[in-house]
Amino acid sequence: MFFLFLPGVLYGQSAAVTPSLLTTHPLGMLVSRINPNFQETSLREPYFNLAFSSGNVWLPPVGGYIPGDPDIRQLLEGVIWYERKNIFNPRYMSGQNLSFSADGILRELRLSYIRPVSRTQQLSLGFRAYQLGSGKPPFSLMISDVFIEWFHTHITRDEDPFARKVYGFNRAGFHFVDEKGRQFVMNPGDFIFPGMELDYHYFPQWADRLAGIHLNAGLHLGFNTSRYNSSSDLGFSLAGTRIFVTGRTHSLKLSAGYSVLLPSLWGNSAAFRFSNAGVIKTISWEIAFRKAIGTKTNFSVGLYYLFQSPYRKREEYRSIVLYGPDISSHWHYALSHLYKSAENWSLVFGLEKEHYVVSVYLREDFKVNNAPDLQTGIQLSFPVSSASKIISPPGRGF
């Protein structure tokens, strides 16, 4: 994802309100993923964030066998993945079976409350909810199947590369079966409330004094409440930001972050197992440009990149046997993308006023895992109090 430091700093504000740019992943929504925090310091007053995003998910049906015999696994590791189905025979060889398919527009609603504890500490409580739709006009114009395939046909000149037209447009449904035969199902119109997060961030001052770098360290607790995953997650994060003032009304912000999430550390997640990686890591960076327009309005635009480690163990992919309708070169992505890292880019625009900040973004998946393919979002951030903010030209560190 490449994001802008958008609900970023108000010029008279001590920190940036970082928007949520997490992907609308059909399985990732069931676990507490960590949104990078590129604030400079703790906020000066409590804030509410309301974010809404929609992503087009397209993963045709794919099945997979995980061989149970160590000798068979070793044999298959020496065979290229698309030839393994010619060797592995489930009638005579033991193995665990997986299957996954996902189609539709997954809409995410996030509400968070951020409260400063001191000049160097803050707490935030967030809630997330999702709804699955078919993407019919006029509610999903830019991320609909029709628009995406029009773009493929007329702009990139690549006719139906993912076989959307073969299966049909404007359909919806998620169906995952894990190794034990347990299922996750989401139908059109279904609404799910998968959990909440409690985040603590500490902003040490020594790095700013020594090198002008704003650091923050985070402790993250996730509480998963859906019937598919009832457990708690633990995470840690570290981020740094450096701001360069290029003119009286212009500034450039460079940021980088790293996080580690330990999913399902406590509780019972036996109802459904979509992830067995044990650790989900992310690396992110951001470059953002900000300009003051008048005395009480700021505009910002930025590029944001996020790398995330796989949901399932990489070593499992070395011997898994994939099968399914071999319609396009991307037929296997429903399962294979769970074993590969994800790389997301977002282009974000922000408008900052006295009493609120609005950000909009467009996110694309250039690694083509289609989970989601194209995503759009908007976030509104505003202080709890109605006290006006005085916006002045940026000084060092905004």
C-alpha positions in Angstrom: 0.0 0.0 0.0 1.3 3.3 -0.5 -0.2 6.0 1.5 0.1 9.6 2.1 0.7 11.0 5.5 -2.6 12.4 5.1 -4.8 12.7 8.1 -1.5 13.7 8.8 -0.4 16.5 10.8 -2.3 19.6 11.1 0.3 22.4 11.2 -0.6 23.4 14.7 -1.1 19.8 15.8 1.6 17.8 17.5 1.1 14.6 15.5 -0.4 13.0 12.4 -3.6 11.0 12.6 -2.7 8.0 10.5 -5.5 6.6 8.4 -6.3 2.9 8.0 -5.0 1.3 4.8 -5.3 -2.4 5.6 -6.5 -4.5 2.7 -10.0 -6.0 2.5 -8.6 -9.5 2.5 -11.3 -12.2 2.7 -9.4 -14.2 5.4 -7.2 -11.4 6.8 -10.2 -9.7 8.1 -10.6 -12.5 10.7 -7.3 -11.6 12.5 -6.0 -8.3 14.0 -3.6 -6.9 11.5 -1.4 -4.0 12.5 -1.9 -0.6 10.7 1.5 1.2 10.5 1.6 4.4 12.6 3.7 7.3 11.2 2.7 9.9 13.8 5.4 12.1 15.2 4.2 12.4 18.8 1.2 11.6 20.8 -2.0 13.6 19.9 -2.8 16.6 22.0 -6.5 15.7 22.3 -8.8 12.7 21.8 -9.7 11.8 18.2 -12.4 9.8 16.4 -11.6 8.1 13.1 -14.3 6.7 10.8 -13.0 4.8 7.8 -14.8 3.0 5.0 -13.2 1.0 2.2 -14.2 -1.4 -0.6 -12.2 -4.0 -2.4 -12.8 -6.2 -5.4 -11.9 -9.8 -4.5 -11.6 -12.4 -7.2 -10.3 -15.9 -6.5 -11.7 -18.8 -8.6 -12.2 -22.2 -6.9 -9.0 -24.0 -6.1 -8.3 -27.1 -4.1 -5.0 -28.4 -2.6 -3.6 -31.6 -1.0 -1.0 -31.4 1.8 0.7 -34.8 1.6 0.9 -36.7 4.9 3.8 -39.0 4.0 7.2 -37.3 4.6 8.7 -39.3 1.7 6.0 -38.1 -0.7 6.5 -34.5 0.5 10.2 -34.8 -0.2 9.5 -36.3 -3.6 7.1 -33.5 -4.5 9.5 -30.8 -3.4 11.7 -31.7 -6.3 8.8 -31.3 -8.8 7.6 -28.0 -10.2 4.2 -27.1 -8.6 2.0 -27.5 -11.7 3.3 -31.1 -12.4 2.7 -32.4 -8.9 -1.0 -33.3 -9.6 0.3 -35.8 -12.2 2.3 -37.6 -9.4 0.1 -37.3 -6.3 -2.9 -39.7 -6.3 -5.3 -38.9 -3.4 -6.9 -42.4 -3.8 -3.7 -44.1 -2.8 -1.7 -41.4 -1.0 -2.7 -39.8 2.3 -3.1 -36.0 2.6 -5.1 -33.2 4.1 -7.4 -31.3 1.7 -7.9 -27.5 1.4 -10.1 -25.5 -0.8 -10.8 -21.8 -1.3 -12.9 -19.5 -3.5 -13.8 -15.8 -3.1 -15.7 -13.4 -5.2 -17.4 -10.1 -4.6 -16.9 -6.6 -3.2 -15.8 -6.7 0.5 -16.7 -3.5 2.3 -15.0 -2.6 5.5 -16.1 -0.2 8.2 -13.6 0.8 10.9 -14.2 3.0 13.9 -11.4 4.0 16.3 -11.0 6.3 19.3 -7.5 7.7 20.0 -6.8 9.2 23.4 -3.5 10.7 24.5 -2.2 9.6 27.9 0.7 12.0 28.0 3.0 14.0 25.7 4.7 10.7 24.8 2.0 8.1 25.1 -1.4 7.3 23.6 -4.1 4.6 23.6 -6.5 3.7 20.9 -9.5 1.4 20.7 -10.8 0.2 17.3 -13.6 -1.8 15.9 -13.9 -3.4 12.5 -16.9 -4.8 10.6 -17.4 -6.2 7.0 -20.2 -6.7 4.5 -20.0 -8.7 1.3 -21.7 -7.4 -1.8 -21.9 -8.3 -5.5 -20.7 -5.0 -6.8 -23.6 -4.0 -8.9 -23.8 -0.4 -10.2 -24.0 2.3 -9.0 -22.5 1.4 -5.6 -19.2 0.0 -6.8 -18.4 1.7 -10.1 -14.6 2.0 -9.9 -14.0 -1.4 -8.4 -16.7 -3.4 -10.1 -16.0 -6.5 -12.3 -17.3 -4.5 -15.3 -14.9 -1.6 -14.9 -11.9 -3.8 -14.1 -12.4 -6.0 -17.2 -13.1 -2.9 -19.3 -9.7 -1.6 -18.2 -8.1 -4.9 -19.0 -9.6 -5.0 -22.5 -9.2 -1.4 -23.6 -6.3 -0.1 -21.6 -3.9 -2.9 -20.9 -5.1 -4.9 -24.0 -5.2 -8.1 -21.9 -8.5 -9.8 -22.5 -10.0 -11.4 -19.4 -6.7 -12.4 -17.7 -8.4 -13.7 -14.6 -11.4 -15.5 -16.3 -13.9 -13.2 -14.6 -16.1 -13.3 -17.8 -16.1 -17.1 -17.7 -17.6 -17.3 -14.2 -19.8 -14.2 -14.7 -19.9 -10.7 -13.2 -21.5 -9.3 -10.1 -21.5 -12.5 -8.1 -20.4 -12.9 -4.5 -19.4 -15.6 -2.0 -16.5 -16.7 0.1 -15.9 -20.4 0.9 -12.8 -21.8 2.6 -12.4 -25.4 3.9 -9.4 -26.0 6.1 -7.4 -29.2 6.7 -9.9 -30.6 9.2 -12.9 -29.9 7.0 -14.0 -26.9 8.9 -15.6 -24.2 6.8 -15.7 -20.4 6.5 -18.7 -19.3 4.4 -19.8 -15.7 3.6 -22.8 -15.1 1.3 -24.0 -11.9 -0.5 -25.3 -9.4 2.0 -23.7 -11.1 5.0 -22.4 -8.8 7.7 -19.6 -9.9 10.1 -18.1 -8.3 13.2 -14.7 -10.1 13.5 -13.2 -8.2 16.4 -11.5 -5.1 17.9 -8.0 -3.9 18.7 -6.4 -2.1 21.6 -3.2 -0.3 20.7 -0.6 1.5 22.9 2.1 3.7 21.4 5.1 5.3 23.1 7.0 8.2 21.4 10.5 8.6 22.8 12.1 12.0 22.5 15.8 11.2 22.4 15.9 10.3 18.7 14.2 13.6 17.7 16.7 15.5 19.8 19.7 13.6 18.4 18.8 13.2 14.7 15.5 14.8 14.1 13.8 11.4 13.7 10.4 10.8 15.3 10.2 7.3 16.6 7.3 5.3 18.1 6.9 1.8 19.5 3.6 0.1 19.7 2.0 -2.8 21.7 -1.1 -4.3 20.0 -3.8 -6.5 21.4 -6.4 -8.0 19.2 -9.6 -9.6 20.3 -11.2 -11.8 17.6 -14.9 -12.3 18.2 -16.3 -14.1 15.2 -17.5 -17.8 15.4 -14.7 -18.6 12.9 -11.9 -17.3 15.0 -12.4 -16.7 18.7 -9.0 -15.8 20.0 -6.6 -13.0 21.0 -3.6 -11.7 19.1 -0.4 -10.0 20.3 1.7 -7.6 18.2 4.6 -5.2 18.3 5.6 -2.4 16.0 8.3 0.2 15.5 8.2 3.2 13.1 10.3 6.3 12.3 9.6 9.5 10.5 11.8 12.3 9.2 10.3 15.6 7.9 12.1 18.0 5.5 10.8 21.5 5.2 11.3 22.5 1.5 9.7 25.9 1.7 7.5 28.2 3.8 4.4 26.2 2.9 5.9 23.0 1.6 7.2 19.9 3.4 8.2 16.4 2.6 7.8 13.4 4.9 9.6 10.1 4.8 8.6 7.2 7.0 9.3 3.6 7.5 7.9 0.9 9.9 8.1 -2.7 10.9 5.6 -4.9 12.8 5.2 -8.4 14.1 1.8 -10.0 14.9 1.4 -13.3 16.8 -2.1 -14.5 15.7 -4.3 -16.7 17.9 -1.8 -16.6 20.8 -4.6 -17.1 23.4 -8.1 -18.6 23.2 -9.7 -21.2 21.0 -9.3 -20.8 17.3 -10.1 -24.4 16.5 -13.4 -23.4 14.8 -11.5 -22.5 11.6 -7.8 -22.4 10.6 -6.9 -20.2 7.7 -3.4 -19.3 8.9 -0.7 -21.5 10.3 2.3 -19.1 9.8 2.6 -18.4 13.6 3.9 -14.9 12.8 2.7 -12.2 10.4 5.3 -9.5 9.7 5.0 -6.3 7.8 7.4 -3.7 6.4 6.1 -0.4 5.2 7.4 3.0 4.0 5.8 6.2 3.0 6.8 9.3 1.0 4.4 12.3 1.2 4.2 15.9 0.1 2.2 18.5 1.9 1.3 22.0 1.0 -0.5 24.8 2.9 -3.3 26.4 1.0 -4.2 29.6 2.8 -4.0 29.8 6.6 -6.4 27.1 7.6 -6.3 24.5 4.8 -3.6 21.9 4.0 -3.4 19.5 1.1 -1.3 16.3 1.0 -0.6 13.6 -1.4 1.6 10.5 -0.8 2.7 7.1 -1.9 2.6 4.2 0.6 4.0 0.7 0.3 3.3 -2.3 2.5 4.9 -5.7 2.4 3.3 -8.5 4.4 4.5 -12.0 5.0 2.3 -15.0 4.1 -0.7 -16.3 6.1 0.5 -19.9 5.8 3.9 -21.6 6.2 6.1 -21.2 3.1 7.6 -24.7 3.5 4.1 -26.2 3.1 3.9 -24.7 -0.4 7.0 -26.6 -1.5 5.0 -29.9 -1.6 1.4 -28.9 -1.8 -0.6 -30.3 -4.8 -3.0 -27.7 -6.4 -5.9 -28.6 -8.6 -8.8 -26.7 -10.2 -10.2 -25.4 -13.5 -7.1 -24.5 -15.5 -8.8 -21.6 -17.3 -6.2 -18.9 -17.0 -2.7 -18.5 -15.9 -4.0 -17.2 -12.6 -6.3 -20.1 -11.8 -4.3 -21.2 -8.7 -4.1 -17.8 -6.9 -6.9 -18.6 -4.4 -4.5 -20.9 -2.4 -1.1 -20.1 -3.7 -1.3 -16.5 -2.6 -1.8 -17.6 1.0 1.8 -19.0 0.9 3.4 -15.9 -0.7 4.1 -12.4 0.6 1.7 -9.6 -0.4 2.9 -6.2 -1.7 0.4 -3.3 -1.8 0.6 0.2 -3.0 -1.8 3.1 -2.2 -2.1 6.6 -3.6 -3.7 8.8 -0.9 -5.0 12.4 -1.0 -5.7 14.4 2.1 -7.5 17.6 2.9 -7.0 19.2 6.3 -9.3 21.8 7.8 -9.7 23.3 11.2 -12.1 20.8 12.7 -11.6 17.7 10.5 -9.3 15.8 8.1 -10.6 13.8 5.1 -8.5 11.3 3.2 -9.3 9.3 0.1 -7.1 6.6 -1.4 -6.8 4.2 -4.3 -4.9 0.9 -3.7 -3.6 -1.5 -6.2 -2.1 -5.0 -5.9 0.8 -5.2 -8.3 1.7 -8.7 -7.2 -1.7 -9.8 -8.7 -3.1 -11.9 -5.8 -6.5 -10.3 -6.3 -7.3 -10.4 -2.6 -8.3 -7.7 -3.2 -7.4 -6.5 -6.7 -8.5 -2.9 -6.7 -9.5 -1.1 -3.5 -10.7 2.4 -2.6 -11.3 4.1 0.7 -12.2 7.2 2.6 -11.5 8.3 6.2 -12.8 11.1 8.3 -10.8 12.2 11.4 -12.0 14.8 13.8 -11.2 15.8 17.4 -13.7 14.9 20.2 -13.7 18.5 21.4 -15.0 21.4 19.2 -12.1 23.6 20.0 -10.7 25.1 16.8 -7.1 24.4 15.7 -4.8 27.2 14.7 -3.0 26.2 11.5 0.2 27.9 10.9 3.1 27.5 8.4 5.2 24.4 9.1 8.2 24.7 11.3 10.6 21.9 12.0 8.7 18.7 12.3 5.4 20.5 11.3 
